[in-house]
């Protein structure tokens, strides 16, 4: 019996630095393969259809189609386990 297949991951975040950090993190982890990166919610939905990842890390607040709206476009058989948002340093300005 061979090793189990790695979880296939899609990262969706409009901040290139955040995507880079996740890319580095998953590159160092056993059991995960980064299959796609999206910079918008629309792109995330399109890439999901192409790659059918096991795990989607979705920023909830992106310009254009938000991560929340993008999640609503994913197949209903997909289960949302946990959702969280982050704020970039530039979004903390008053």
C-alpha positions as CSV (number, residue, x, y, z in Angstrom):
1,X,0.0,0.0,0.0
2,X,1.5,3.3,-1.1
3,X,1.6,6.7,0.7
4,X,-1.7,8.6,0.7
5,X,-2.1,11.3,-1.9
6,X,-1.3,14.8,-0.7
7,X,-4.1,17.3,-0.2
8,X,-4.4,19.6,-3.2
9,X,-4.6,23.2,-2.1
10,X,-5.9,26.4,-3.8
11,X,-4.9,29.8,-2.3
12,X,-7.1,32.8,-3.0
13,X,-5.9,36.2,-1.7
14,X,-5.5,39.6,-3.4
15,X,-2.3,40.3,-1.5
16,X,0.8,38.8,-3.3
17,X,2.8,38.7,0.0
18,X,0.1,36.6,1.7
19,X,0.0,34.2,-1.3
20,X,3.8,34.0,-1.1
21,X,3.7,33.2,2.6
22,X,1.2,30.4,2.0
23,X,3.2,29.1,-1.0
24,X,6.3,28.9,1.2
25,X,4.4,27.3,4.1
26,X,2.8,24.6,1.9
27,X,6.0,24.0,0.0
28,X,7.6,23.0,3.3
29,X,4.8,20.7,4.4
30,X,4.4,17.0,3.7
31,X,1.0,15.9,2.6
32,X,0.0,19.1,0.8
33,X,0.5,20.2,-2.9
34,X,-0.2,23.7,-4.0
35,X,-2.2,23.4,-7.2
36,X,-3.3,27.0,-7.9
37,X,-3.2,30.6,-6.7
38,X,-5.9,33.2,-7.3
39,X,-5.7,36.9,-6.8
40,X,-9.5,37.5,-7.1
41,X,-12.7,35.7,-6.1
42,X,-13.6,35.3,-9.8
43,X,-10.2,33.7,-10.5
44,X,-10.6,31.4,-7.5
45,X,-13.9,30.1,-8.8
46,X,-12.4,29.5,-12.3
47,X,-9.3,27.8,-10.9
48,X,-11.5,25.6,-8.6
49,X,-13.3,24.3,-11.6
50,X,-10.1,23.4,-13.3
51,X,-8.1,21.9,-10.4
52,X,-10.8,20.6,-8.0
53,X,-8.6,21.1,-4.9
54,X,-9.3,19.4,-1.6
55,X,-8.5,22.5,0.4
56,X,-9.3,26.2,-0.5
57,X,-7.8,29.0,1.6
58,X,-9.9,32.0,0.7
59,X,-9.5,35.6,1.7
60,X,-13.0,36.8,2.5
61,X,-12.4,40.4,1.6
62,X,-11.1,40.9,-1.9
63,X,-12.0,43.6,-4.5
64,X,-14.5,42.7,-7.1
65,X,-16.0,39.3,-6.1
66,X,-15.4,38.8,-2.4
67,X,-14.2,35.5,-1.0
68,X,-17.7,35.1,0.6
69,X,-19.3,35.4,-2.8
70,X,-16.8,33.1,-4.4
71,X,-17.4,30.4,-1.8
72,X,-21.1,30.7,-2.7
73,X,-20.2,29.8,-6.3
74,X,-18.4,26.6,-5.4
75,X,-20.2,23.3,-5.8
76,X,-22.7,22.6,-3.0
77,X,-21.0,19.2,-2.4
78,X,-18.0,21.3,-1.1
79,X,-18.0,21.7,2.7
80,X,-16.9,24.9,4.3
81,X,-15.0,23.9,7.4
82,X,-13.7,27.2,8.6
83,X,-13.7,30.8,7.3
84,X,-11.6,33.6,8.5
85,X,-10.5,37.0,7.3
86,X,-7.3,38.9,7.7
87,X,-6.5,42.5,7.4
88,X,-3.5,43.7,5.5
89,X,-1.4,46.4,7.2
90,X,-2.8,49.0,4.7
91,X,-6.4,48.2,5.7
92,X,-5.6,49.2,9.4
93,X,-5.1,52.8,8.5
94,X,-7.8,55.2,9.8
